Each structure stands twice: as C-alpha cells, then as structure tokens.
Amino acid sequence: MKKHILKKCISIFINFKKNIISLNDIIEFKKLILSSNFINLKLIKYLINIPNNKYYLGLGKLLEIRNLIKKYNVKYLLLNIILKRNQERNLYNYLNCNILDKTNIILNIFNNRANTYFGKLQVRLAYLNYLSTRLVNRWSHLERQRGGIKNISGPGEKQIEIDKRIIKKKIKSIKLKLIKIKNQKNKSEYLRSVSNVFTVSLVGYTNSGKSTLFNLLTNSNLDNKNTFFSTLDTYVKKIKYGNIKKILISDTIGFIKNLPLSILEAFESTLSEINNSKLILHIIDISNINFNENIKIVNSILNKILKKNVPIIQIINKIDKIKDLNPKMDYNFNKIWISAKYNLGINFICNYINDFFSKYYIKCKLCVNLYILNIIRNFLYKNNFVIKEYSLNGLKYYLDLNMTHLDLNRLLKYYPFIKKYIIYYYE
C-alpha cells in the first residue's frame, strides 16, 4: 500500500464571465485536489474575460496570489484549467512556486493510483509526454539518480538539452514495452474470441459507482472508495452473478470533464478493452445534480475512443439517494435503474445481458447411444454446453445443448461423426 505525504497548497478556480459558475465544478475541483494528496489552505475564485497570453491571469491577480503564497508559506499552486507551456513557465518564474494545472493534477493522481506494471508504464508515458514540452529546470521527475518520475519538487537543476534527450529515449523505451504488452493482450483477446468468451465493459463518469457494480457482478473487492479515479488499471473478470455464463466484465478508468487528450492517448491500450467488448454499460450517478452534463461528457469521450459501433445501455445508479425511484428496466430507452450499493435491480442487468448474448448462441439436441455418450460427454460438460441430459429407456440418451456457431463447428471438428446424431438445432 502506497503511503503519501499530504502537501500544502493554495488553489485557483478560474471561470469565464460568459459562463455560469457551477457549484458542482467547484466541488469536483476540490475532490481532484484531495485525491492528489494536497491540503488546500485557500481556494480563490476568479472570473475573467480572456486569458492573458503570458500568464493566463492579469498582473493584479498575480500580485494577490504571490502575497497569499508568502502568507500561507506554500510551494504549490493548483489551477482548474489547462495551461500552455509558456504560461506555466512564466507563472513559475513570477510566483516562484510549483504550478499544477488540471492535466498535472490528474497525472499526479494517476501516479499515486497505478498499481500494475502496465498501469505504471502508461502513467509514466503520459508524464514524460507532458514534461517533454514543459522543461523549466524544476522537475524532480527528471533527476537521473532517482531514475524516473517521483514527487513534484527537487533539489537541483539539469541541462534542458540533456533532459530532452533522456525523456525522448525513455518515451521510446516505454512505447516498446507497451507494444509488447499490447501484443500479449491482443493474443488474449483473440483466444477469448475463438473460445466464444464475450466481454461487457463498464464506462462512466468518475465516481459513478462502476467499481461497486463490478465487485457485485464478479464477487470481487476492488477499491470503491468515494474518490476520483479509484480504478486506474483495467480489471477483467468473469461475471459470477445470477445465471450468466461465459461472460467477462471489464472495469477501467473513469472519465471526467475536460479530460486531457494526452491522457486518453497514453491510456489507449487500456481503453482498447472497450473497443473489444460486445456491450457497453454506461453507469450514471442519478444523484449528481449535473448527471445530464456528465452523460454528454462520457458520450463525447466514447465518440473519440470507439473505433467501431458497440451497443450501449445506460445503467442509472444510486437510485437509493432519490425519493420514489425504484429498480426497473426501461426497454423503450435502453435504461436500467439500480442501486449497486444495495444490490437493487441487478437482476435486470443480468436478464438484459443474457437476452443480449442469446443471439450468439444456438440450441441443439443430440440423440446418442451410451457408447457415443461416453466419448463426447467430458468435452460437452467441460465446455459447459449441456443444458439437460436424459434418457427415456436407457438405450438412447438425449442432450439439450446451448453453444455458439463456432462451438458447434469445433464440436464437429473434434467429433465429425456427431453430425448424424444431431436431431435439430435452432438459433
């Protein structure tokens, strides 16, 4: 378990005068700061018309911020916007304080949350891509003696030209490692496809309850704390809830408003799991007052990352927090209303998944003697094809099977003589 020292900071929430300030956006910014292991001593709100090209903010506001930095004796300033590299550099030089924009805050959270080797590589790649254009002589991430990305702040300076060469070399090395892992994942996905093991992906705005639902469906214990990006690595497990068979479910990184494109690109391999799924469950926190906006944000990100048409059904979660809402299935709009926390309405999800994947299966009846039954029985039961086995007279045995077309072809490949024992099959 990683231990993190909480660092003191002050933060700035910037909004444009033409936009309405959303209380939910401010709350979300505060949660990002907390998730990044900072103690926020002061939150300042600024309304601006047009960002300053040099500093993003005007000199009057910068003087106020510099005085606050001295007053609270902090080394970090966090902002809710995405800065250009020259703006970040100029702010650092003027304020003499580490500047973390939204991209940097999210990357810091990812650095703390990545647990697997694959996840750590992706975070490292995202950091290095980000830093490659923002070298301003202050990043301890580049301290070669420490060998990589660490906490923000460091004892000394490095020559920018040397640092750029080091970063370029590390980026190339990480990409090669990720390609190897991606090839391994592709092999696993191919084996799933030929074995007719289908995948359902969970997507949603961060903190919508994806991990809670994943734990419930797979009988797992992933971290489902009420915090942003509690799940960073992709988890794929077999559904163990209800009567669902041979279906896997994957849970991955949650989405957020203005999620930087560079982060999506770095996590392309992780998000590829969504493209390889047959069905997407979009988890929505109905108790969030901005749930409609969050739906649009998730849909927008899905449009960017999906390379093929994958059916999507909305799972309206946390109905326990809304009065007079009950579990139900809305077939007209492909919506299911549930409470993952209290295990309400999960049966609707299971029924939908079973109905959805039924089109991939055929039902088949065999009539064989005992000798043939003994030859094929182990194969049929091992692959979980048998729905029912019975005999009327002890001479002929009937087997009701449920399998995909590929399964049937595989059966006939191993036991071609079985074809004459098939009474019928139908989809």
JOVEN-V432940 format. One record per backbone hydrogen bond with DSSP energy under -1.0 kcal/mol. NH is the residue of the N-H (numbers start at 0). CO is the residue of the C=O. If there is no record, write none. Layout:
# JOVEN-V432940
NH|CO, NH|CO
This chain:
# JOVEN-V432940
6|36, 8|38, 9|75, 10|41, 11|77, 12|43, 14|45, 16|47, 18|15, 25|21, 26|22, 27|23, 28|24, 29|25, 30|26, 31|27, 32|28, 33|29, 34|30, 35|31, 36|33, 37|32, 38|6, 40|8, 43|10, 45|12, 47|14, 51|55, 55|51, 56|54, 61|57, 62|58, 63|59, 64|60, 65|61, 66|62, 67|63, 68|64, 69|65, 70|66, 71|67, 73|68, 76|97, 77|9, 78|99, 79|11, 87|83, 88|84, 89|85, 90|86, 91|87, 92|88, 93|89, 94|90, 95|91, 97|74, 99|76, 101|80, 104|100, 105|101, 106|102, 107|103, 108|104, 109|105, 110|106, 111|107, 112|108, 113|109, 119|115, 120|116, 121|117, 122|118, 123|119, 124|120, 125|121, 126|122, 127|123, 128|124, 129|125, 130|126, 131|127, 133|130, 141|138, 142|139, 145|142, 162|158, 163|159, 164|160, 165|161, 166|162, 167|163, 168|164, 169|165, 170|166, 171|167, 172|168, 173|169, 174|170, 175|171, 176|172, 177|173, 178|174, 179|175, 180|176, 181|177, 182|178, 183|179, 184|180, 185|181, 186|182, 187|183, 188|184, 189|185, 190|186, 191|187, 192|188, 193|189, 194|190, 195|192, 196|191, 197|245, 199|247, 200|278, 201|249, 202|280, 205|254, 207|204, 212|208, 213|209, 214|210, 215|211, 216|212, 217|213, 218|214, 219|214, 226|224, 234|250, 236|248, 238|246, 239|216, 243|240, 247|197, 248|236, 249|199, 250|234, 254|203, 258|255, 263|259, 264|260, 265|261, 266|262, 267|264, 270|266, 271|267, 272|269, 273|270, 275|271, 276|273, 277|198, 278|198, 279|310, 280|200, 281|312, 282|202, 283|314, 285|283, 285|316, 287|284, 290|287, 293|289, 294|290, 295|291, 296|292, 297|293, 298|294, 299|295, 300|296, 301|297, 302|298, 304|300, 305|301, 312|279, 313|333, 314|281, 315|335, 316|283, 318|337, 320|317, 321|318, 324|321, 327|336, 329|334, 334|329, 335|313, 336|327, 337|315, 338|343, 343|338, 349|345, 350|346, 351|347, 352|348, 353|349, 354|350, 355|351, 356|352, 359|356, 360|357, 361|402, 362|425, 363|400, 364|423, 365|398, 366|420, 367|396, 372|368, 373|369, 375|371, 376|372, 379|375, 380|376, 381|377, 382|378, 383|380, 384|379, 386|399, 387|399, 389|397, 396|367, 397|389, 398|365, 399|387, 400|363, 401|384, 402|361, 407|403, 408|404, 409|405, 410|406, 411|407, 412|408, 413|409, 414|410, 417|414, 418|415, 420|417, 421|418, 422|364, 425|362
